[in-house]
């Protein structure tokens, strides 16, 4: 807190994140070459597996 009071920008940012929370991050998921995810010809099991994979990627991105 003392460093934030003296104008340390990084310290100010850390204090703000603890008081207000970190800013939301936008994340876009896409298929090959930025195209759409191809889910039309997938079985329910394949969809469940893909959802699990993407969920894990989101956890790692945080």
C-alpha contacts under 8 A as a table, 3 or more apart, distances in Angstrom:
res1	aa1	res2	aa2	distance
1	X	4	X	5.09
1	X	5	X	6.31
1	X	11	X	7.19
1	X	12	X	7.92
1	X	15	X	7.16
2	X	5	X	5.12
2	X	6	X	6.53
3	X	6	X	5.16
3	X	7	X	6.64
3	X	8	X	5.52
3	X	11	X	6.04
3	X	12	X	7.83
4	X	7	X	5.26
4	X	8	X	5.06
4	X	9	X	6.88
4	X	10	X	7.76
4	X	11	X	4.78
4	X	12	X	4.63
4	X	15	X	7.50
5	X	8	X	7.35
5	X	12	X	7.77
7	X	11	X	7.97
7	X	12	X	7.22
8	X	11	X	5.31
8	X	12	X	6.20
9	X	12	X	5.02
9	X	13	X	6.17
10	X	13	X	5.04
10	X	14	X	6.25
11	X	14	X	5.08
11	X	15	X	6.21
12	X	15	X	5.18
12	X	16	X	6.14
13	X	16	X	5.09
13	X	17	X	6.16
14	X	17	X	5.12
14	X	18	X	6.31
15	X	18	X	5.20
15	X	19	X	6.21
16	X	19	X	5.11
16	X	20	X	5.67
16	X	21	X	7.13
17	X	20	X	5.33
17	X	21	X	4.44
17	X	22	X	4.80
17	X	23	X	7.71
18	X	21	X	5.42
18	X	22	X	7.44
29	X	37	X	7.84
30	X	34	X	5.29
30	X	35	X	5.74
30	X	36	X	5.29
30	X	37	X	5.48
31	X	34	X	5.50
31	X	35	X	4.82
31	X	36	X	4.91
31	X	37	X	4.36
31	X	38	X	6.93
32	X	35	X	5.63
32	X	36	X	7.63
32	X	37	X	7.78
38	X	41	X	7.43
39	X	42	X	5.44
39	X	47	X	7.12
42	X	45	X	7.90
42	X	46	X	5.64
42	X	47	X	6.10
43	X	46	X	5.08
43	X	47	X	6.18
44	X	47	X	5.03
44	X	48	X	6.12
45	X	48	X	5.06
45	X	49	X	6.21
46	X	49	X	5.06
46	X	50	X	6.11
47	X	50	X	5.07
47	X	51	X	6.06
48	X	51	X	5.15
48	X	52	X	6.23
49	X	52	X	5.09
49	X	53	X	6.26
50	X	53	X	5.01
50	X	54	X	6.17
51	X	54	X	5.19
51	X	55	X	6.01
52	X	55	X	5.08
52	X	56	X	6.22
53	X	56	X	5.18
53	X	57	X	6.35
54	X	57	X	4.97
54	X	58	X	6.26
55	X	58	X	5.10
55	X	59	X	6.39
56	X	59	X	5.08
56	X	60	X	6.36
57	X	60	X	5.12
57	X	61	X	6.19
58	X	61	X	5.05
58	X	62	X	6.59
59	X	62	X	5.56
